[in-house]
Amino acid sequence: MSSQASPFEDFAGKWRPRIEAELEGILPLAECAPRSLHGAMRYAMFPGGKRLRPVLALMAAQVTGGDLSAALRPAAGLELLHTYSLIHDDLPCMDDDELRRGRATCHIAFDEATALLAGDALLTLAFEAVASGGGQAVSALARAAGSLGMVGGQVADLEAEGDGQDPDLARLESIHDRKTGALITASLEIGAIAGGSSDERGDLVEFGRLLGRAFQITDDCLDETGSAEELGKRPGADLAKDKLTYPALMGLESSREEAERLSRAAADLAPLICRGLEGSGLDLGLRLLQDVASYAITRTR
């Protein structure tokens, strides 16, 4: 990476190749029967996106003094689950999108049934990968991914589309804390657990909550201001579906101000999360947490 890269960019640049290699090893080969299913799984996975969730898991292992190599396979499992959620979100019965990661969505490139089953297979494979981090890691993933987390958030998001109710901030926060924030928080938890940390994780969980909300507000703003080339998906989709979003409720400028406030609050937790580290490890941990809090609101995709 360039010497001008930020601490988080440097960290991500170091670990992404290892994440990609781990994913390659976990996923069945496209030539393995059933070929259509495995081809669709690989199509959705490679080339990938930011790999944010596995990078966050490895960062959590780093800042809690854990073993990053032990956290690598569970971290890759988080990307499997995230990609399953993207496949299903794009389906005609959900958000009905035709573009993802800069190319045709899985159900367009294959067919709807194959895409649905590819998502199911990735979800199942995700739990196998995360199981290498132990029972606590599996429990954290299950809570984040299920009806009280990501799936429940997707249901609430669909129910809020143009339902005619008065916009409500608490409802919006609840949707996004589940649909987006739950898996971001779980990524941090799972990284710390799989890395072997036995520390109390309350501050790390709160960091994840703040980070997830700031990340989602930025996503909502980018949907209104970004291009398809920048985002790798169709912009303006939220507005077209009359979704409940932060800009729709608060306006762009107030949404950005709220994201900045959340980012600062997350960064303020860095010394508490890194309290068990010393010397250069402490310095790196602080810089990583503070930088990822900034990244959540300054990114362009």
TORKOL-4160 file (C-alpha; in steps of 0.2 Angstrom, whole numbers, padded with zeros to 4 digits, m for minus):
301
<pt num="1" X="0000" Y="0000" Z="0000"/>
<pt num="2" X="0005" Y="0018" Z="m0003"/>
<pt num="3" X="0014" Y="0027" Z="0012"/>
<pt num="4" X="m0001" Y="0039" Z="0011"/>
<pt num="5" X="m0014" Y="0026" Z="0014"/>
<pt num="6" X="m0023" Y="0028" Z="0031"/>
<pt num="7" X="m0020" Y="0015" Z="0045"/>
<pt num="8" X="m0036" Y="0006" Z="0041"/>
<pt num="9" X="m0032" Y="0006" Z="0022"/>
<pt num="10" X="m0015" Y="m0001" Z="0026"/>
<pt num="11" X="m0023" Y="m0015" Z="0037"/>
<pt num="12" X="m0036" Y="m0019" Z="0025"/>
<pt num="13" X="m0023" Y="m0020" Z="0011"/>
<pt num="14" X="m0013" Y="m0032" Z="0020"/>
<pt num="15" X="m0027" Y="m0044" Z="0025"/>
<pt num="16" X="m0038" Y="m0043" Z="0010"/>
<pt num="17" X="m0027" Y="m0055" Z="0000"/>
<pt num="18" X="m0028" Y="m0068" Z="0014"/>
<pt num="19" X="m0047" Y="m0066" Z="0016"/>
<pt num="20" X="m0048" Y="m0069" Z="m0003"/>
<pt num="21" X="m0038" Y="m0085" Z="m0002"/>
<pt num="22" X="m0048" Y="m0091" Z="0013"/>
<pt num="23" X="m0064" Y="m0088" Z="0003"/>
<pt num="24" X="m0057" Y="m0097" Z="m0012"/>
<pt num="25" X="m0053" Y="m0112" Z="0000"/>
<pt num="26" X="m0070" Y="m0112" Z="0008"/>
<pt num="27" X="m0081" Y="m0111" Z="m0008"/>
<pt num="28" X="m0083" Y="m0127" Z="m0018"/>
<pt num="29" X="m0076" Y="m0126" Z="m0036"/>
<pt num="30" X="m0087" Y="m0121" Z="m0050"/>
<pt num="31" X="m0084" Y="m0138" Z="m0058"/>
<pt num="32" X="m0091" Y="m0147" Z="m0043"/>
<pt num="33" X="m0109" Y="m0153" Z="m0045"/>
<pt num="34" X="m0121" Y="m0145" Z="m0045"/>
<pt num="35" X="m0111" Y="m0133" Z="m0056"/>
<pt num="36" X="m0125" Y="m0120" Z="m0058"/>
<pt num="37" X="m0126" Y="m0118" Z="m0040"/>
<pt num="38" X="m0108" Y="m0117" Z="m0036"/>
<pt num="39" X="m0105" Y="m0106" Z="m0051"/>
<pt num="40" X="m0118" Y="m0094" Z="m0045"/>
<pt num="41" X="m0111" Y="m0094" Z="m0027"/>
<pt num="42" X="m0094" Y="m0090" Z="m0035"/>
<pt num="43" X="m0101" Y="m0077" Z="m0046"/>
<pt num="44" X="m0109" Y="m0067" Z="m0032"/>
<pt num="45" X="m0093" Y="m0069" Z="m0021"/>
<pt num="46" X="m0079" Y="m0065" Z="m0034"/>
<pt num="47" X="m0073" Y="m0052" Z="m0038"/>
<pt num="48" X="m0079" Y="m0045" Z="m0021"/>
<pt num="49" X="m0083" Y="m0029" Z="m0013"/>
<pt num="50" X="m0074" Y="m0020" Z="0001"/>
<pt num="51" X="m0074" Y="m0036" Z="0012"/>
<pt num="52" X="m0078" Y="m0024" Z="0026"/>
<pt num="53" X="m0085" Y="m0036" Z="0038"/>
<pt num="54" X="m0070" Y="m0048" Z="0038"/>
<pt num="55" X="m0058" Y="m0034" Z="0039"/>
<pt num="56" X="m0068" Y="m0027" Z="0054"/>
<pt num="57" X="m0067" Y="m0044" Z="0062"/>
<pt num="58" X="m0048" Y="m0045" Z="0060"/>
<pt num="59" X="m0046" Y="m0027" Z="0066"/>
<pt num="60" X="m0056" Y="m0032" Z="0082"/>
<pt num="61" X="m0044" Y="m0047" Z="0085"/>
<pt num="62" X="m0030" Y="m0034" Z="0083"/>
<pt num="63" X="m0036" Y="m0021" Z="0095"/>
<pt num="64" X="m0041" Y="m0034" Z="0108"/>
<pt num="65" X="m0023" Y="m0042" Z="0108"/>
<pt num="66" X="m0030" Y="m0058" Z="0099"/>
<pt num="67" X="m0023" Y="m0070" Z="0086"/>
<pt num="68" X="m0027" Y="m0064" Z="0069"/>
<pt num="69" X="m0023" Y="m0080" Z="0061"/>
<pt num="70" X="m0036" Y="m0089" Z="0072"/>
<pt num="71" X="m0049" Y="m0076" Z="0067"/>
<pt num="72" X="m0046" Y="m0077" Z="0048"/>
<pt num="73" X="m0058" Y="m0092" Z="0044"/>
<pt num="74" X="m0073" Y="m0085" Z="0055"/>
<pt num="75" X="m0069" Y="m0068" Z="0047"/>
<pt num="76" X="m0071" Y="m0075" Z="0030"/>
<pt num="77" X="m0088" Y="m0083" Z="0035"/>
<pt num="78" X="m0095" Y="m0066" Z="0039"/>
<pt num="79" X="m0092" Y="m0061" Z="0020"/>
<pt num="80" X="m0101" Y="m0077" Z="0015"/>
<pt num="81" X="m0116" Y="m0072" Z="0026"/>
<pt num="82" X="m0115" Y="m0054" Z="0020"/>
<pt num="83" X="m0115" Y="m0060" Z="0001"/>
<pt num="84" X="m0130" Y="m0071" Z="0004"/>
<pt num="85" X="m0140" Y="m0056" Z="0011"/>
<pt num="86" X="m0135" Y="m0046" Z="m0005"/>
<pt num="87" X="m0141" Y="m0060" Z="m0016"/>
<pt num="88" X="m0158" Y="m0061" Z="m0007"/>
<pt num="89" X="m0160" Y="m0042" Z="m0005"/>
<pt num="90" X="m0158" Y="m0040" Z="m0024"/>
<pt num="91" X="m0172" Y="m0053" Z="m0029"/>
<pt num="92" X="m0188" Y="m0047" Z="m0037"/>
<pt num="93" X="m0198" Y="m0051" Z="m0022"/>
<pt num="94" X="m0186" Y="m0040" Z="m0011"/>
<pt num="95" X="m0178" Y="m0024" Z="m0018"/>
<pt num="96" X="m0178" Y="m0030" Z="m0037"/>
<pt num="97" X="m0161" Y="m0024" Z="m0041"/>
<pt num="98" X="m0152" Y="m0028" Z="m0057"/>
<pt num="99" X="m0134" Y="m0021" Z="m0053"/>
<pt num="100" X="m0123" Y="m0026" Z="m0039"/>
<pt num="101" X="m0104" Y="m0024" Z="m0037"/>
<pt num="102" X="m0104" Y="m0016" Z="m0054"/>
<pt num="103" X="m0112" Y="m0030" Z="m0064"/>
<pt num="104" X="m0128" Y="m0040" Z="m0066"/>
<pt num="105" X="m0136" Y="m0046" Z="m0050"/>
<pt num="106" X="m0135" Y="m0065" Z="m0047"/>
<pt num="107" X="m0153" Y="m0068" Z="m0052"/>
<pt num="108" X="m0151" Y="m0059" Z="m0068"/>
<pt num="109" X="m0134" Y="m0068" Z="m0072"/>
<pt num="110" X="m0142" Y="m0085" Z="m0068"/>
<pt num="111" X="m0160" Y="m0086" Z="m0063"/>
<pt num="112" X="m0171" Y="m0082" Z="m0048"/>
<pt num="113" X="m0172" Y="m0100" Z="m0041"/>
<pt num="114" X="m0153" Y="m0103" Z="m0043"/>
<pt num="115" X="m0149" Y="m0086" Z="m0035"/>
<pt num="116" X="m0161" Y="m0090" Z="m0020"/>
<pt num="117" X="m0152" Y="m0107" Z="m0018"/>
<pt num="118" X="m0135" Y="m0099" Z="m0019"/>
<pt num="119" X="m0139" Y="m0087" Z="m0005"/>
<pt num="120" X="m0146" Y="m0102" Z="0005"/>
<pt num="121" X="m0130" Y="m0111" Z="0002"/>
<pt num="122" X="m0119" Y="m0096" Z="0007"/>
<pt num="123" X="m0128" Y="m0094" Z="0023"/>
<pt num="124" X="m0126" Y="m0112" Z="0028"/>
<pt num="125" X="m0107" Y="m0112" Z="0023"/>
<pt num="126" X="m0105" Y="m0096" Z="0033"/>
<pt num="127" X="m0110" Y="m0105" Z="0049"/>
<pt num="128" X="m0098" Y="m0119" Z="0046"/>
<pt num="129" X="m0084" Y="m0106" Z="0044"/>
<pt num="130" X="m0088" Y="m0096" Z="0059"/>
<pt num="131" X="m0090" Y="m0112" Z="0069"/>
<pt num="132" X="m0071" Y="m0113" Z="0069"/>
<pt num="133" X="m0071" Y="m0098" Z="0081"/>
<pt num="134" X="m0081" Y="m0108" Z="0094"/>
<pt num="135" X="m0099" Y="m0108" Z="0100"/>
<pt num="136" X="m0099" Y="m0090" Z="0106"/>
<pt num="137" X="m0095" Y="m0085" Z="0089"/>
<pt num="138" X="m0109" Y="m0095" Z="0081"/>
<pt num="139" X="m0121" Y="m0088" Z="0094"/>
<pt num="140" X="m0116" Y="m0070" Z="0090"/>
<pt num="141" X="m0118" Y="m0073" Z="0071"/>
<pt num="142" X="m0135" Y="m0081" Z="0074"/>
<pt num="143" X="m0142" Y="m0067" Z="0084"/>
<pt num="144" X="m0136" Y="m0054" Z="0071"/>
<pt num="145" X="m0142" Y="m0063" Z="0056"/>
<pt num="146" X="m0159" Y="m0069" Z="0062"/>
<pt num="147" X="m0177" Y="m0062" Z="0065"/>
<pt num="148" X="m0171" Y="m0051" Z="0079"/>
<pt num="149" X="m0156" Y="m0044" Z="0068"/>
<pt num="150" X="m0153" Y="m0043" Z="0050"/>
<pt num="151" X="m0168" Y="m0053" Z="0043"/>
<pt num="152" X="m0180" Y="m0044" Z="0055"/>
<pt num="153" X="m0173" Y="m0027" Z="0049"/>
<pt num="154" X="m0176" Y="m0032" Z="0031"/>
<pt num="155" X="m0194" Y="m0036" Z="0035"/>
<pt num="156" X="m0196" Y="m0019" Z="0044"/>
<pt num="157" X="m0188" Y="m0010" Z="0029"/>
<pt num="158" X="m0200" Y="m0018" Z="0017"/>
<pt num="159" X="m0215" Y="m0014" Z="0028"/>
<pt num="160" X="m0209" Y="0004" Z="0029"/>
<pt num="161" X="m0209" Y="0007" Z="0010"/>
<pt num="162" X="m0222" Y="0020" Z="0006"/>
<pt num="163" X="m0234" Y="0014" Z="0020"/>
<pt num="164" X="m0241" Y="0031" Z="0023"/>
<pt num="165" X="m0236" Y="0032" Z="0041"/>
<pt num="166" X="m0228" Y="0048" Z="0048"/>
<pt num="167" X="m0209" Y="0046" Z="0047"/>
<pt num="168" X="m0202" Y="0042" Z="0064"/>
<pt num="169" X="m0183" Y="0042" Z="0069"/>
<pt num="170" X="m0184" Y="0028" Z="0082"/>
<pt num="171" X="m0192" Y="0017" Z="0069"/>
<pt num="172" X="m0178" Y="0021" Z="0056"/>
<pt num="173" X="m0165" Y="0018" Z="0069"/>
<pt num="174" X="m0172" Y="0002" Z="0073"/>
<pt num="175" X="m0173" Y="m0004" Z="0055"/>
<pt num="176" X="m0155" Y="0001" Z="0051"/>
<pt num="177" X="m0148" Y="m0005" Z="0068"/>
<pt num="178" X="m0154" Y="m0023" Z="0063"/>
<pt num="179" X="m0152" Y="m0023" Z="0044"/>
<pt num="180" X="m0135" Y="m0016" Z="0044"/>
<pt num="181" X="m0128" Y="m0013" Z="0061"/>
<pt num="182" X="m0131" Y="m0030" Z="0068"/>
<pt num="183" X="m0119" Y="m0039" Z="0057"/>
<pt num="184" X="m0106" Y="m0025" Z="0058"/>
<pt num="185" X="m0107" Y="m0026" Z="0077"/>
<pt num="186" X="m0106" Y="m0045" Z="0076"/>
<pt num="187" X="m0091" Y="m0044" Z="0065"/>
<pt num="188" X="m0082" Y="m0035" Z="0079"/>
<pt num="189" X="m0088" Y="m0047" Z="0092"/>
<pt num="190" X="m0083" Y="m0063" Z="0082"/>
<pt num="191" X="m0066" Y="m0056" Z="0078"/>
<pt num="192" X="m0062" Y="m0053" Z="0096"/>
<pt num="193" X="m0070" Y="m0070" Z="0101"/>
<pt num="194" X="m0061" Y="m0080" Z="0088"/>
<pt num="195" X="m0045" Y="m0071" Z="0091"/>
<pt num="196" X="m0045" Y="m0077" Z="0109"/>
<pt num="197" X="m0049" Y="m0061" Z="0119"/>
<pt num="198" X="m0058" Y="m0064" Z="0135"/>
<pt num="199" X="m0060" Y="m0046" Z="0139"/>
<pt num="200" X="m0077" Y="m0038" Z="0142"/>
<pt num="201" X="m0084" Y="m0033" Z="0125"/>
<pt num="202" X="m0097" Y="m0020" Z="0130"/>
<pt num="203" X="m0086" Y="m0005" Z="0123"/>
<pt num="204" X="m0083" Y="m0015" Z="0107"/>
<pt num="205" X="m0101" Y="m0018" Z="0105"/>
<pt num="206" X="m0106" Y="0000" Z="0107"/>
<pt num="207" X="m0092" Y="0005" Z="0095"/>
<pt num="208" X="m0100" Y="m0007" Z="0082"/>
<pt num="209" X="m0118" Y="0001" Z="0085"/>
<pt num="210" X="m0111" Y="0018" Z="0082"/>
<pt num="211" X="m0101" Y="0013" Z="0067"/>
<pt num="212" X="m0115" Y="0003" Z="0059"/>
<pt num="213" X="m0127" Y="0018" Z="0061"/>
<pt num="214" X="m0114" Y="0030" Z="0054"/>
<pt num="215" X="m0111" Y="0018" Z="0040"/>
<pt num="216" X="m0129" Y="0016" Z="0035"/>
<pt num="217" X="m0132" Y="0035" Z="0036"/>
<pt num="218" X="m0118" Y="0037" Z="0024"/>
<pt num="219" X="m0125" Y="0024" Z="0012"/>
<pt num="220" X="m0142" Y="0033" Z="0012"/>
<pt num="221" X="m0133" Y="0049" Z="0007"/>
<pt num="222" X="m0123" Y="0040" Z="m0006"/>
<pt num="223" X="m0139" Y="0033" Z="m0014"/>
<pt num="224" X="m0144" Y="0050" Z="m0017"/>
<pt num="225" X="m0128" Y="0058" Z="m0023"/>
<pt num="226" X="m0117" Y="0044" Z="m0030"/>
<pt num="227" X="m0116" Y="0037" Z="m0047"/>
<pt num="228" X="m0118" Y="0019" Z="m0053"/>
<pt num="229" X="m0099" Y="0018" Z="m0057"/>
<pt num="230" X="m0095" Y="0024" Z="m0040"/>
<pt num="231" X="m0107" Y="0013" Z="m0030"/>
<pt num="232" X="m0107" Y="m0002" Z="m0041"/>
<pt num="233" X="m0126" Y="m0003" Z="m0040"/>
<pt num="234" X="m0141" Y="0008" Z="m0045"/>
<pt num="235" X="m0142" Y="0025" Z="m0037"/>
<pt num="236" X="m0158" Y="0033" Z="m0032"/>
<pt num="237" X="m0166" Y="0016" Z="m0028"/>
<pt num="238" X="m0172" Y="0021" Z="m0010"/>
<pt num="239" X="m0180" Y="0037" Z="m0017"/>
<pt num="240" X="m0189" Y="0027" Z="m0031"/>
<pt num="241" X="m0196" Y="0014" Z="m0018"/>
<pt num="242" X="m0201" Y="0028" Z="m0006"/>
<pt num="243" X="m0190" Y="0020" Z="0007"/>
<pt num="244" X="m0188" Y="0027" Z="0025"/>
<pt num="245" X="m0170" Y="0034" Z="0025"/>
<pt num="246" X="m0161" Y="0047" Z="0035"/>
<pt num="247" X="m0160" Y="0060" Z="0020"/>
<pt num="248" X="m0179" Y="0057" Z="0018"/>
<pt num="249" X="m0182" Y="0060" Z="0036"/>
<pt num="250" X="m0169" Y="0073" Z="0041"/>
<pt num="251" X="m0162" Y="0080" Z="0024"/>
<pt num="252" X="m0145" Y="0077" Z="0017"/>
<pt num="253" X="m0135" Y="0090" Z="0027"/>
<pt num="254" X="m0143" Y="0085" Z="0044"/>
<pt num="255" X="m0140" Y="0067" Z="0040"/>
<pt num="256" X="m0121" Y="0070" Z="0036"/>
<pt num="257" X="m0120" Y="0080" Z="0053"/>
<pt num="258" X="m0128" Y="0065" Z="0062"/>
<pt num="259" X="m0116" Y="0053" Z="0054"/>
<pt num="260" X="m0101" Y="0064" Z="0059"/>
<pt num="261" X="m0108" Y="0065" Z="0077"/>
<pt num="262" X="m0109" Y="0046" Z="0078"/>
<pt num="263" X="m0091" Y="0044" Z="0070"/>
<pt num="264" X="m0084" Y="0055" Z="0084"/>
<pt num="265" X="m0093" Y="0046" Z="0097"/>
<pt num="266" X="m0086" Y="0029" Z="0091"/>
<pt num="267" X="m0068" Y="0036" Z="0090"/>
<pt num="268" X="m0070" Y="0042" Z="0108"/>
<pt num="269" X="m0072" Y="0023" Z="0113"/>
<pt num="270" X="m0055" Y="0018" Z="0106"/>
<pt num="271" X="m0045" Y="0020" Z="0122"/>
<pt num="272" X="m0057" Y="0010" Z="0132"/>
<pt num="273" X="m0057" Y="m0004" Z="0119"/>
<pt num="274" X="m0038" Y="m0004" Z="0118"/>
<pt num="275" X="m0035" Y="m0003" Z="0137"/>
<pt num="276" X="m0026" Y="m0020" Z="0137"/>
<pt num="277" X="m0013" Y="m0015" Z="0124"/>
<pt num="278" X="0004" Y="m0007" Z="0127"/>
<pt num="279" X="0017" Y="0002" Z="0116"/>
<pt num="280" X="0016" Y="0000" Z="0098"/>
<pt num="281" X="0001" Y="m0011" Z="0099"/>
<pt num="282" X="m0009" Y="0002" Z="0108"/>
<pt num="283" X="m0004" Y="0015" Z="0096"/>
<pt num="284" X="m0009" Y="0004" Z="0081"/>
<pt num="285" X="m0025" Y="m0001" Z="0089"/>
<pt num="286" X="m0030" Y="0017" Z="0093"/>
<pt num="287" X="m0026" Y="0023" Z="0075"/>
<pt num="288" X="m0036" Y="0009" Z="0068"/>
<pt num="289" X="m0052" Y="0012" Z="0078"/>
<pt num="290" X="m0051" Y="0031" Z="0075"/>
<pt num="291" X="m0048" Y="0029" Z="0057"/>
<pt num="292" X="m0062" Y="0016" Z="0053"/>
<pt num="293" X="m0074" Y="0028" Z="0062"/>
<pt num="294" X="m0068" Y="0041" Z="0050"/>
<pt num="295" X="m0069" Y="0029" Z="0035"/>
<pt num="296" X="m0087" Y="0025" Z="0038"/>
<pt num="297" X="m0092" Y="0043" Z="0034"/>
<pt num="298" X="m0079" Y="0048" Z="0021"/>
<pt num="299" X="m0080" Y="0034" Z="0009"/>
<pt num="300" X="m0088" Y="0036" Z="m0008"/>
<pt num="301" X="m0094" Y="0018" Z="m0011"/>
